[in-house]
Amino acid sequence: MKNLLIGLTLMSSLTNTQATNLAPVQNLQVTDFNFTYKDPTGTGTARAFSRSFVMDQKLDVTVDRIDQAFRIVASGAESQEFIFSGAPSFMVNAQTMTVSGFNLTLAQKVAASLARGQFNSVDDNLRLENLLLDCAREPRSEQVLDQLLNGCLQKLSLKAGRFNSAAVDAVLPRALTSILGEEFSVDPGAKAAFQINGLDLRINAGKYNLAADVRAQISGKVTSTGTASYDQAKGVLALRISEVKFGFLNITSRVFDELKKNESEKLKIKEPFVYYSLR
């Protein structure tokens, strides 16, 4: 489902960062990063934003979008520059962004947390709260991106206290309305009419389990199971969705019907598979 793909894409994008010498960053420490952004530039602060894992008292951080990438400059006791390439579309297309309490450790594995993030664009409004990510790293792959994707598809834990996206909201509520009728229908103009809370995604040896609490006129728990894989040569993430349930109701076919309406150049649907291109 799209929220699973968004999570994996966000995780993989965090690894696609380069330092000023244009070599991929193998190790990175980001501590208490907070910033606000209005396309194409933003400013913020952090206690650490470094390849050296050295803590600083305070760093001033500037973020500038350059085409499909972001240039990040952290200035304090020493200045470091990073190029964040291959950022997900919800960041590249954002007109405004607000990030609070972001922490990242990229070393033997990747661990990340986010207190709150808001990404607003013409096509989507993505909101994340209390995000926690813990993911393995596969050292046998040459590229850092491949190391993280291959590792995370073997062992991953992703949790979010709240997850809202207009793109996701266009799929799940419609699928549920088609089964449950107008009593589930959501007024698209109403704020917080549809919420996804307690998102919990776990991957073990390529098998995923996804659970989340849905709150609307009728509330309940959505669960999904299946497998996830990554074609390293093509740069394509693939989900094989075995089942999507709302409570005891099987809504798999209805979810695919709605996903097909949202196909794009990067997102392709061929039931029971969902393909997402990272390139």
C-alpha positions in Angstrom: 0.0 0.0 0.0 1.1 3.6 -0.6 1.9 4.4 3.0 4.3 1.4 3.1 6.0 2.6 -0.1 6.2 6.1 1.3 7.9 4.8 4.4 10.5 2.8 2.5 11.1 5.6 0.0 11.7 8.1 2.9 14.1 5.7 4.5 16.0 5.0 1.3 16.1 8.7 0.4 17.9 9.5 3.7 20.8 7.4 2.6 21.1 9.1 -0.8 23.2 11.9 0.6 26.6 13.1 -0.5 29.2 15.3 1.1 31.1 18.1 -0.6 33.6 15.7 -2.1 30.6 14.0 -3.9 31.4 10.7 -2.2 28.3 8.9 -0.7 28.0 9.5 3.1 28.8 6.2 4.8 28.2 7.5 8.4 26.0 10.4 9.4 24.7 11.8 12.7 21.9 14.3 12.9 20.6 15.4 16.3 17.6 17.6 17.1 17.2 19.1 13.5 14.4 21.6 13.3 13.7 23.7 10.2 11.0 25.6 8.2 11.0 25.8 4.4 9.2 27.8 1.7 10.2 26.7 -1.8 13.0 26.9 -2.7 14.8 27.6 0.6 14.6 26.9 4.3 16.5 27.6 7.6 16.8 25.8 10.9 19.1 24.6 13.7 20.6 21.3 14.9 22.9 20.1 17.7 24.7 17.8 15.2 24.8 17.4 11.5 28.0 15.7 10.7 29.9 12.7 9.3 32.2 12.8 12.3 29.7 12.0 15.1 31.1 15.1 17.0 28.5 17.0 19.0 28.3 20.8 18.6 26.6 23.3 20.9 24.4 24.6 18.1 24.5 24.5 14.3 22.7 26.8 11.9 21.4 24.9 8.9 20.3 26.2 5.5 18.4 24.0 3.0 18.1 25.0 -0.7 16.4 23.0 -3.4 18.4 22.7 -6.6 16.2 21.0 -9.2 15.5 17.5 -7.8 18.1 17.7 -5.0 18.6 19.7 -1.8 21.8 21.5 -0.7 22.2 21.4 3.1 24.9 23.5 4.8 25.5 23.1 8.5 27.5 25.9 10.1 29.0 25.9 13.6 32.4 25.1 15.0 33.0 23.8 11.4 30.9 24.0 8.3 29.8 21.0 6.3 27.9 20.8 3.1 25.7 17.9 1.9 23.8 17.2 -1.3 20.6 15.3 -0.7 19.8 13.8 -4.0 17.0 11.5 -5.0 14.6 13.1 -2.4 11.0 11.7 -2.5 8.5 13.7 -4.5 6.6 14.9 -1.3 9.8 16.8 -0.4 10.8 17.9 -3.9 7.3 19.2 -4.8 6.7 20.7 -1.4 5.7 24.4 -1.3 6.2 24.5 2.4 7.8 22.1 4.9 8.1 22.1 8.7 10.3 19.5 10.5 10.6 19.3 14.3 12.9 17.0 16.4 14.5 15.0 13.6 17.3 12.6 14.6 19.2 10.2 12.4 22.1 7.8 13.0 23.5 6.1 9.9 26.2 3.6 10.8 26.1 -0.2 11.2 22.3 0.3 10.8 20.0 3.2 10.5 17.9 4.6 13.3 15.7 7.7 12.9 13.0 9.6 14.8 10.8 12.5 14.0 8.6 14.4 16.4 6.6 16.1 13.7 6.8 16.7 9.9 4.5 18.6 7.6 5.0 18.6 3.8 2.5 20.7 1.8 2.3 20.7 -2.0 -0.4 21.2 -4.7 -1.1 17.5 -4.9 -0.5 16.3 -1.3 -0.4 17.3 2.3 1.7 14.7 4.2 1.8 14.8 8.0 3.9 12.6 10.2 4.0 12.6 14.0 6.2 10.5 16.5 7.9 8.6 13.7 10.4 5.8 14.8 12.5 3.9 12.3 15.0 1.0 13.0 16.5 -0.7 10.0 19.2 -3.2 9.2 22.1 -2.5 6.8 23.4 -5.0 4.3 27.2 -4.4 3.9 27.7 -6.7 0.9 26.1 -4.2 -1.5 28.4 -1.5 -3.0 26.1 1.5 -2.8 24.8 2.9 0.5 21.3 3.1 -0.9 21.3 -0.6 -1.9 22.8 -1.5 1.5 19.9 0.1 3.3 17.1 -1.1 1.1 18.4 -4.7 1.0 19.0 -4.6 4.8 15.6 -3.0 5.6 13.7 -5.6 3.5 15.3 -8.2 5.8 14.7 -6.4 9.1 12.7 -3.2 9.6 10.5 -1.6 12.2 8.6 1.6 11.4 6.1 3.2 13.7 4.2 6.5 13.5 1.8 7.9 16.0 0.0 9.7 13.2 0.2 9.4 9.5 -1.9 11.5 7.1 -1.5 12.0 3.4 -4.0 13.3 0.8 -2.6 10.7 -1.6 -3.3 7.9 0.8 -6.6 9.4 1.9 -7.7 9.2 -1.8 -7.3 5.4 -1.7 -8.4 3.9 1.6 -11.5 5.9 2.4 -12.9 5.3 -1.1 -12.2 1.6 -0.8 -14.0 1.4 2.5 -16.9 3.6 1.3 -17.4 1.2 -1.7 -18.0 -1.6 0.8 -19.5 0.0 3.8 -21.7 2.6 2.0 -22.3 6.2 2.6 -22.2 5.8 6.4 -18.4 5.6 6.1 -18.1 8.4 3.5 -15.7 11.2 4.4 -16.3 14.9 3.6 -13.2 15.8 1.6 -13.4 19.4 2.9 -13.6 18.4 6.5 -10.3 18.8 8.5 -9.1 15.6 10.2 -12.1 13.7 8.9 -10.0 10.7 8.2 -6.9 9.8 10.3 -4.4 7.0 10.4 -3.0 6.5 13.9 -0.7 4.0 15.4 0.9 2.9 12.2 3.1 -0.1 12.7 5.1 -1.7 9.9 7.4 -4.6 10.4 9.4 -6.5 7.8 11.2 -9.8 8.5 13.0 -11.7 5.8 11.0 -9.9 3.1 7.6 -10.6 4.7 5.7 -7.5 5.9 3.0 -6.9 8.4 1.2 -3.6 8.5 -1.4 -2.4 11.0 -3.0 1.0 11.7 -6.0 2.4 13.4 -8.3 4.3 11.1 -10.5 7.0 12.5 -13.5 8.3 10.6 -17.3 8.1 10.9 -16.7 4.4 11.3 -13.4 3.6 13.0 -11.5 0.3 13.1 -8.2 -1.4 12.4 -6.6 -1.9 9.0 -4.1 -4.7 8.6 -2.2 -5.9 5.6 0.3 -8.8 4.9 2.5 -9.6 2.0 6.1 -9.5 0.8 8.4 -6.8 -0.2 11.4 -6.9 -2.6 13.9 -4.6 -4.3 15.2 -5.0 -7.8 18.6 -3.4 -7.4 19.4 -3.3 -11.1 16.2 -1.5 -12.0 15.8 0.5 -8.8 12.3 -0.7 -8.3 10.5 -1.6 -5.0 7.9 -4.2 -5.3 5.1 -5.2 -2.9 3.1 -8.4 -3.3 -0.1 -7.6 -1.3 -1.6 -10.8 0.0 -4.4 -9.3 2.0 -5.8 -6.0 3.2 -8.5 -6.1 5.9 -10.6 -3.6 7.8 -11.6 -5.4 10.9 -13.0 -8.8 9.6 -13.8 -7.4 6.1 -11.4 -8.3 3.3 -11.0 -5.1 1.2 -8.0 -6.2 -0.9 -9.7 -6.0 -4.3 -11.2 -2.6 -3.5 -7.9 -1.2 -2.5 -6.4 -2.3 -5.8 -9.2 -0.7 -7.7 -8.4 2.6 -6.0 -4.6 2.2 -6.4 -5.1 1.7 -10.1 -6.7 5.1 -10.3 -3.5 6.6 -8.8 -1.0 5.1 -11.2 1.8 7.4 -12.3 5.2 7.2 -14.0 6.7 5.9 -10.8 3.8 4.0 -9.4 2.5 0.9 -11.3 -0.2 -1.5 -10.3 -0.5 -5.1 -11.5 -2.5 -7.1 -9.0 -1.3 -8.5 -6.7 1.8 -6.4 -7.2 2.5 -2.7 -6.6 5.7 -1.3 -8.1 7.4 1.9 -7.2 10.4 3.2 -9.2 13.1 5.1 -7.2 14.7 6.4 -10.4 
